[in-house]
Amino acid sequence: MSRHEKSYLILASLFVASLVVCNLIAQKFVEVDWGMGPVLLSVGALPYPITFLVTDLLSEIHGRKKANHVVWAGFVALAFVMGVLWLGSIFPAASDSPLDSTTYDAAFQGTWRVILASMIAYLCAQFVDIRLFHFWKKITHGRHLWLRNNASTVFSQFLDSALVVAVIFGGDKPLEWIMPTICGLWGFKALVALADTPLLYLGTWAHRKWAPPNEN
């Protein structure tokens, strides 16, 4: 296996791991204030922006097709994990089990509405991010990596935040609650996207040094 192939495997593994763990911890919420009043933020939002950084690295280094493959692989992995967690909830816990059924369900079994929202938002946002990344790459003739990273990620993160909140809370919460929640969630993700730009440059530089184009 060439170093180029190894880098693809490493990035794909990091992507899938970040995606799965952010859904496993998504049930816990914290309250943050972005200046528009306190909003709820899932702790699953902490590792989730990593997936967008990785897809941008994959797009830049390995191309659009391979980045799309990883997005689909992440979707399959997420569906599998959720299925296994659901299967685990079917069987009642033994009387001497360290983890009883109620605690298990509270920790791992989100509602199907939450899972559906996560999967819809994930697919839409990731594919939009990859498409926009390559759109800006074409427009800038391969220059200004910072621009295509932020322009693609900030928009796709807004789409992701809006879809998640709308699907989960649409019809249950008033618009004056939904909009600040979307903005608060998106604001956090957008700040992380802006902050990860140096990491994107570092990642592409490290790949060129470790796996130059003529290395097979």
TIMARFI-46861 format. One record per atom (N, C-alpha, C): y, z, x; residue in three letters. Coordinates in steps of 0.2 Angstrom, whole numbers, padded with zeros to 4 digits, always signed. Last residue first. Example, Ala and Ser with C-alpha at 12.3 -4.5 7.8 and 13.67 -1.06 7.14 Angstrom:
! TIMARFI-46861
-0011+0035+0064SER/-0005+0036+0068SER/+0000+0039+0064SER/-0028+0039+0066ALA/-0022+0039+0062ALA/-0016+0039+0066ALA/
This chain:
! TIMARFI-46861
+0030-0026+0022ASN/+0025-0027+0017ASN/+0019-0022+0018ASN/+0047-0027+0026GLU/+0041-0023+0027GLU/+0036-0025+0021GLU/+0059-0034+0024ASN/+0053-0038+0027ASN/+0047-0034+0028ASN/+0067-0025+0018PRO/+0064-0030+0014PRO/+0059-0034+0017PRO/+0062-0008+0023PRO/+0066-0014+0023PRO/+0063-0019+0020PRO/+0060+0007+0019ALA/+0056+0001+0017ALA/+0060-0005+0017ALA/+0069+0016+0025TRP/+0062+0018+0025TRP/+0058+0011+0023TRP/+0082+0010+0023LYS/+0080+0012+0030LYS/+0072+0013+0030LYS/+0082+0007+0009ARG/+0083+0001+0014ARG/+0080+0003+0021ARG/+0080+0020+0004HIS/+0075+0015+0003HIS/+0076+0009+0008HIS/+0092+0025+0008ALA/+0086+0028+0011ALA/+0080+0023+0010ALA/+0101+0018+0000TRP/+0102+0018+0007TRP/+0095+0020+0011TRP/+0097+0021-0013THR/+0096+0014-0011THR/+0097+0014-0003THR/+0100+0035-0012GLY/+0093+0033-0014GLY/+0092+0026-0011GLY/+0113+0036-0010LEU/+0109+0039-0005LEU/+0102+0036-0006LEU/+0118+0030-0022TYR/+0119+0027-0015TYR/+0115+0029-0010TYR/+0113+0040-0031LEU/+0111+0033-0031LEU/+0112+0029-0025LEU/+0120+0051-0027LEU/+0113+0051-0026LEU/+0110+0044-0027LEU/+0133+0048-0030PRO/+0132+0048-0023PRO/+0124+0048-0022PRO/+0131+0048-0045THR/+0133+0042-0041THR/+0131+0042-0034THR/+0130+0059-0052ASP/+0124+0057-0048ASP/+0125+0051-0044ASP/+0142+0062-0059ALA/+0140+0066-0053ALA/+0134+0063-0049ALA/+0141+0054-0069LEU/+0146+0053-0064LEU/+0144+0056-0058LEU/+0130+0060-0076ALA/+0129+0053-0074ALA/+0135+0051-0068ALA/+0135+0072-0079VAL/+0129+0072-0074VAL/+0129+0065-0071VAL/+0145+0068-0088LEU/+0147+0072-0082LEU/+0141+0071-0077LEU/+0136+0063-0098ALA/+0141+0059-0095ALA/+0143+0062-0088ALA/+0130+0075-0103LYS/+0126+0069-0099LYS/+0130+0064-0095LYS/+0140+0082-0108PHE/+0136+0085-0103PHE/+0133+0079-0099PHE/+0145+0073-0118GLY/+0149+0075-0112GLY/+0145+0078-0107GLY/+0134+0072-0127TRP/+0136+0066-0123TRP/+0140+0068-0117TRP/+0135+0085-0132LEU/+0129+0083-0129LEU/+0130+0077-0124LEU/+0148+0084-0138GLY/+0146+0089-0133GLY/+0140+0087-0129GLY/+0147+0073-0146CYS/+0151+0073-0141CYS/+0150+0078-0135CYS/+0137+0079-0155ILE/+0136+0072-0152ILE/+0140+0072-0145ILE/+0144+0090-0160THR/+0138+0091-0157THR/+0136+0084-0153THR/+0155+0084-0166PRO/+0156+0088-0160PRO/+0150+0089-0156PRO/+0148+0077-0177MET/+0152+0073-0172MET/+0153+0078-0165MET/+0141+0087-0185ILE/+0138+0082-0181ILE/+0142+0079-0175ILE/+0151+0094-0191TRP/+0147+0097-0186TRP/+0143+0092-0182TRP/+0158+0085-0199GLU/+0162+0089-0194GLU/+0158+0093-0190GLU/+0147+0081-0207LEU/+0150+0076-0201LEU/+0154+0080-0196LEU/+0135+0094-0210PRO/+0141+0090-0211PRO/+0143+0086-0205PRO/+0117+0092-0210LYS/+0123+0095-0207LYS/+0129+0091-0209LYS/+0107+0084-0216ASP/+0107+0092-0216ASP/+0113+0095-0214ASP/+0110+0071-0214GLY/+0108+0073-0221GLY/+0108+0081-0222GLY/+0105+0072-0197GLY/+0108+0068-0202GLY/+0106+0070-0209GLY/+0098+0079-0188PHE/+0102+0083-0192PHE/+0105+0079-0197PHE/+0089+0069-0181ILE/+0087+0076-0182ILE/+0091+0080-0188ILE/+0097+0057-0181VAL/+0090+0057-0184VAL/+0088+0065-0186VAL/+0109+0061-0175ALA/+0109+0058-0181ALA/+0102+0059-0185ALA/+0104+0066-0162VAL/+0108+0071-0167VAL/+0108+0068-0174VAL/+0099+0055-0157VAL/+0095+0061-0157VAL/+0098+0065-0163VAL/+0109+0045-0157LEU/+0103+0044-0161LEU/+0099+0050-0162LEU/+0119+0051-0149ALA/+0120+0049-0156ALA/+0114+0049-0160ALA/+0112+0051-0137SER/+0115+0058-0140SER/+0116+0056-0147SER/+0110+0038-0134ASP/+0104+0042-0134ASP/+0106+0049-0138ASP/+0123+0033-0134LEU/+0118+0030-0139LEU/+0112+0035-0140LEU/+0128+0040-0123PHE/+0131+0041-0129PHE/+0126+0039-0135PHE/+0119+0034-0113GLN/+0119+0041-0114GLN/+0122+0043-0121GLN/+0124+0021-0113SER/+0117+0022-0115SER/+0116+0030-0117SER/+0137+0023-0107PHE/+0136+0021-0114PHE/+0129+0022-0117PHE/+0134+0029-0095VAL/+0138+0033-0099VAL/+0137+0030-0106VAL/+0125+0019-0088THR/+0123+0025-0090THR/+0127+0029-0095THR/+0134+0008-0086SER/+0128+0007-0090SER/+0125+0014-0093SER/+0144+0013-0079ALA/+0146+0009-0085ALA/+0139+0008-0090ALA/+0138+0019-0068ASN/+0141+0023-0073ASN/+0143+0019-0079ASN/+0131+0008-0062ASN/+0128+0014-0063ASN/+0131+0018-0069ASN/+0141-0002-0060ARG/+0136-0003-0065ARG/+0132+0003-0066ARG/+0150+0005-0051LEU/+0152+0003-0058LEU/+0146+0002-0063LEU/+0143+0008-0040TRP/+0145+0014-0044TRP/+0147+0011-0051TRP/+0141-0005-0035LEU/+0135-0001-0037LEU/+0137+0005-0042LEU/+0149-0017-0031HIS/+0151-0011-0035HIS/+0145-0007-0038HIS/+0139-0032-0032ARG/+0144-0027-0028ARG/+0145-0022-0033ARG/+0132-0042-0038GLY/+0129-0037-0034GLY/+0133-0032-0031GLY/+0142-0049-0046HIS/+0139-0052-0040HIS/+0135-0047-0035HIS/+0147-0043-0057THR/+0150-0041-0051THR/+0147-0044-0045THR/+0139-0048-0067ILE/+0146-0049-0067ILE/+0149-0048-0061ILE/+0126-0044-0063LYS/+0128-0051-0063LYS/+0135-0052-0063LYS/+0128-0030-0065LYS/+0126-0033-0058LYS/+0127-0040-0057LYS/+0130-0029-0078TRP/+0136-0028-0073TRP/+0134-0030-0066TRP/+0117-0033-0082PHE/+0123-0037-0084PHE/+0129-0036-0080PHE/+0110-0023-0077HIS/+0109-0030-0074HIS/+0114-0034-0076HIS/+0114-0012-0085PHE/+0114-0012-0077PHE/+0114-0019-0074PHE/+0111-0016-0097LEU/+0118-0016-0095LEU/+0119-0016-0088LEU/+0097-0015-0097ARG/+0100-0022-0098ARG/+0107-0022-0096ARG/+0095-0002-0094ILE/+0093-0007-0089ILE/+0096-0013-0090ILE/+0101+0004-0106ASP/+0104+0006-0099ASP/+0102+0001-0094ASP/+0093-0001-0116VAL/+0100-0003-0116VAL/+0103-0002-0109VAL/+0081+0006-0113PHE/+0081-0002-0112PHE/+0089-0004-0112PHE/+0085+0019-0115GLN/+0083+0017-0108GLN/+0083+0009-0107GLN/+0089+0019-0128ALA/+0094+0021-0123ALA/+0092+0018-0116ALA/+0077+0016-0135CYS/+0084+0012-0136CYS/+0088+0013-0130CYS/+0068+0026-0131LEU/+0067+0019-0130LEU/+0073+0015-0130LEU/+0075+0038-0134TYR/+0073+0037-0128TYR/+0072+0029-0126TYR/+0077+0037-0148ALA/+0082+0038-0144ALA/+0081+0036-0137ALA/+0063+0037-0152ILE/+0067+0032-0154ILE/+0073+0032-0149ILE/+0059+0050-0147MET/+0056+0043-0145MET/+0060+0037-0146MET/+0067+0059-0153SER/+0067+0059-0146SER/+0064+0052-0143SER/+0064+0057-0166ALA/+0071+0056-0164ALA/+0071+0055-0157ALA/+0051+0061-0166LEU/+0052+0054-0168LEU/+0059+0053-0166LEU/+0052+0075-0163ILE/+0048+0070-0159ILE/+0050+0063-0160ILE/+0059+0079-0174VAL/+0062+0080-0168VAL/+0059+0075-0163VAL/+0050+0076-0185ARG/+0057+0073-0185ARG/+0060+0073-0178ARG/+0040+0084-0182TRP/+0039+0077-0181TRP/+0045+0073-0181TRP/+0045+0099-0173THR/+0044+0095-0179THR/+0043+0088-0177THR/+0036+0105-0159GLY/+0042+0103-0162GLY/+0041+0099-0168GLY/+0026+0115-0152GLN/+0025+0110-0157GLN/+0032+0110-0161GLN/+0028+0124-0141PHE/+0026+0117-0140PHE/+0027+0113-0146PHE/+0032+0137-0146ALA/+0034+0134-0139ALA/+0033+0127-0139ALA/+0027+0139-0158ALA/+0034+0140-0157ALA/+0037+0137-0151ALA/+0014+0137-0156ASP/+0017+0133-0160ASP/+0025+0133-0159ASP/+0011+0149-0147TYR/+0010+0142-0145TYR/+0014+0137-0149TYR/+0014+0159-0156THR/+0018+0158-0150THR/+0018+0151-0147THR/+0004+0157-0165THR/+0011+0157-0167THR/+0016+0156-0161THR/-0008+0159-0158SER/-0006+0152-0161SER/+0001+0152-0163SER/-0005+0168-0142ASP/-0008+0167-0149ASP/-0005+0161-0152ASP/-0011+0169-0126LEU/-0006+0166-0130LEU/-0008+0165-0137LEU/-0022+0176-0122PRO/-0015+0178-0120PRO/-0010+0175-0124PRO/-0034+0180-0134SER/-0031+0175-0130SER/-0024+0177-0128SER/-0043+0188-0141ASP/-0040+0190-0135ASP/-0037+0185-0131ASP/-0045+0180-0153SER/-0042+0186-0154SER/-0039+0189-0147SER/-0041+0163-0150ALA/-0045+0168-0150ALA/-0042+0175-0150ALA/-0031+0152-0160ALA/-0032+0156-0154ALA/-0037+0161-0155ALA/-0037+0138-0169PRO/-0034+0144-0169PRO/-0036+0148-0162PRO/-0033+0121-0166PHE/-0038+0126-0165PHE/-0035+0133-0165PHE/-0021+0113-0167ILE/-0026+0113-0173ILE/-0031+0119-0172ILE/-0014+0113-0156SER/-0012+0118-0161SER/-0017+0118-0167SER/-0020+0104-0148GLY/-0021+0111-0146GLY/-0019+0116-0152GLY/-0015+0092-0154LEU/-0022+0094-0154LEU/-0024+0101-0153LEU/-0002+0093-0150TRP/-0003+0094-0157TRP/-0011+0095-0158TRP/-0004+0091-0136LEU/-0001+0098-0139LEU/-0002+0099-0146LEU/-0009+0078-0136VAL/-0013+0084-0134VAL/-0010+0090-0136VAL/+0003+0071-0141GLY/-0004+0071-0145GLY/-0008+0077-0143GLY/+0012+0074-0131MET/+0013+0076-0138MET/+0007+0076-0142MET/+0006+0066-0121VAL/+0007+0074-0120VAL/+0008+0077-0127VAL/+0006+0053-0127PHE/-0001+0056-0125PHE/+0000+0064-0125PHE/+0019+0051-0128ALA/+0015+0051-0134ALA/+0009+0054-0132ALA/+0023+0051-0114LEU/+0026+0056-0119LEU/+0022+0057-0125LEU/+0016+0040-0109ALA/+0014+0047-0107ALA/+0017+0052-0111ALA/+0022+0030-0116VAL/+0015+0031-0117VAL/+0013+0038-0115VAL/+0035+0031-0111PHE/+0034+0032-0118PHE/+0026+0033-0119PHE/+0032+0028-0097GLY/+0035+0035-0099GLY/+0034+0036-0107GLY/+0029+0015-0098ALA/+0024+0020-0096ALA/+0026+0027-0098ALA/+0041+0010-0102TRP/+0035+0009-0107TRP/+0030+0014-0105TRP/+0048+0012-0091VAL/+0050+0015-0097VAL/+0045+0015-0102VAL/+0041+0005-0081VAL/+0041+0012-0081VAL/+0043+0015-0087VAL/+0044-0008-0086HIS/+0037-0006-0086HIS/+0037+0002-0085HIS/+0058-0009-0083ASN/+0055-0009-0090ASN/+0048-0006-0091ASN/+0057-0010-0069ALA/+0060-0004-0073ALA/+0058-0003-0080ALA/+0051-0022-0068LYS/+0047-0016-0066LYS/+0050-0009-0069LYS/+0061-0030-0072LYS/+0055-0030-0075LYS/+0051-0024-0074LYS/+0073-0028-0064ARG/+0073-0026-0071ARG/+0066-0026-0074ARG/+0070-0021-0047GLY/+0071-0026-0052GLY/+0070-0024-0060GLY/+0069-0012-0037HIS/+0063-0016-0039HIS/+0064-0021-0044HIS/+0082-0008-0035ILE/+0078-0009-0029ILE/+0072-0013-0031ILE/+0089-0007-0047GLU/+0093-0009-0041GLU/+0088-0011-0035GLU/+0080-0002-0056SER/+0083-0008-0057SER/+0086-0011-0051SER/+0077+0011-0049LEU/+0072+0006-0050LEU/+0074-0001-0051LEU/+0090+0017-0051LEU/+0087+0015-0044LEU/+0081+0010-0044LEU/+0090+0017-0064ASP/+0095+0013-0061ASP/+0093+0012-0054ASP/+0080+0025-0067THR/+0079+0018-0070THR/+0085+0014-0066THR/+0085+0037-0061VAL/+0079+0034-0058VAL/+0078+0027-0061VAL/+0096+0040-0069LEU/+0097+0039-0062LEU/+0091+0035-0059LEU/+0089+0042-0081PHE/+0093+0037-0081PHE/+0095+0035-0073PHE/+0081+0054-0078THR/+0078+0048-0080THR/+0082+0042-0079THR/+0091+0064-0076ILE/+0087+0061-0070ILE/+0084+0055-0072ILE/+0095+0067-0089PRO/+0099+0063-0085PRO/+0096+0060-0079PRO/+0084+0078-0092TYR/+0084+0071-0095TYR/+0089+0066-0091TYR/+0085+0090-0087PRO/+0082+0086-0083PRO/+0082+0078-0085PRO/+0095+0095-0097LEU/+0096+0097-0090LEU/+0092+0091-0086LEU/+0091+0094-0110ALA/+0096+0089-0108ALA/+0097+0090-0100ALA/+0083+0104-0113GLY/+0079+0098-0112GLY/+0084+0093-0109GLY/+0091+0114-0118VAL/+0090+0114-0111VAL/+0086+0108-0109VAL/+0102+0107-0130SER/+0095+0109-0128SER/+0095+0109-0121SER/+0117+0115-0136LEU/+0114+0110-0131LEU/+0107+0112-0129LEU/+0129+0117-0148LEU/+0122+0118-0146LEU/+0120+0113-0141LEU/+0146+0121-0145VAL/+0141+0117-0148VAL/+0134+0119-0145VAL/+0162+0129-0148PRO/+0155+0129-0146PRO/+0150+0124-0149PRO/+0176+0118-0146GLY/+0172+0123-0150GLY/+0165+0123-0147GLY/+0181+0109-0138MET/+0181+0107-0145MET/+0177+0112-0149MET/+0178+0114-0125GLY/+0185+0113-0127GLY/+0186+0111-0134GLY/+0165+0114-0124TRP/+0168+0109-0120TRP/+0175+0108-0122TRP/+0154+0127-0123ASP/+0160+0125-0126ASP/+0164+0120-0121ASP/+0137+0130-0128VAL/+0142+0128-0123VAL/+0148+0126-0126VAL/+0122+0138-0130GLU/+0128+0137-0133GLU/+0133+0136-0127GLU/+0105+0132-0129VAL/+0110+0136-0127VAL/+0117+0134-0130VAL/+0088+0131-0135PHE/+0095+0129-0135PHE/+0100+0134-0132PHE/+0072+0125-0133LYS/+0077+0130-0132LYS/+0084+0128-0132LYS/+0064+0114-0135GLN/+0065+0118-0141GLN/+0070+0124-0140GLN/+0063+0106-0124ALA/+0068+0104-0128ALA/+0069+0109-0134ALA/+0053+0107-0115ILE/+0058+0113-0115ILE/+0063+0112-0120ILE/+0046+0095-0116LEU/+0042+0102-0117LEU/+0047+0108-0118LEU/+0055+0086-0114ASN/+0053+0086-0120ASN/+0049+0093-0122ASN/+0057+0087-0100CYS/+0063+0088-0104CYS/+0061+0089-0112CYS/+0044+0084-0095VAL/+0046+0091-0095VAL/+0052+0092-0099VAL/+0044+0070-0097VAL/+0039+0074-0101VAL/+0042+0082-0101VAL/+0054+0065-0089LEU/+0054+0064-0096LEU/+0049+0069-0100LEU/+0050+0069-0077SER/+0057+0072-0079SER/+0057+0071-0087SER/+0038+0062-0075ALA/+0038+0070-0075ALA/+0045+0072-0078ALA/+0043+0049-0075VAL/+0038+0052-0081VAL/+0038+0059-0081VAL/+0051+0049-0064PHE/+0053+0047-0071PHE/+0049+0050-0076PHE/+0042+0052-0054LEU/+0048+0056-0055LEU/+0051+0055-0062LEU/+0034+0041-0054SER/+0031+0048-0055SER/+0037+0052-0057SER/+0043+0031-0051ALA/+0039+0031-0057ALA/+0037+0037-0059ALA/+0046+0034-0038LEU/+0051+0034-0043LEU/+0048+0034-0050LEU/+0033+0033-0032ILE/+0037+0039-0032ILE/+0042+0039-0037ILE/+0030+0019-0034LEU/+0026+0024-0037LEU/+0029+0031-0037LEU/+0041+0013-0027TYR/+0040+0012-0034TYR/+0036+0017-0037TYR/+0037+0018-0014SER/+0044+0020-0017SER/+0044+0019-0024SER/+0025+0011-0012LYS/+0025+0018-0012LYS/+0032+0021-0016LYS/+0030-0002-0011GLU/+0026-0001-0017GLU/+0025+0007-0018GLU/+0037-0001+0001HIS/+0040-0004-0005HIS/+0037-0001-0011HIS/+0027+0002+0009ARG/+0032+0007+0008ARG/+0036+0005+0002ARG/+0011-0005+0003SER/+0017-0005+0007SER/+0022+0001+0005SER/-0006+0000+0004MET/+0000+0000+0000MET/+0006+0000+0004MET/
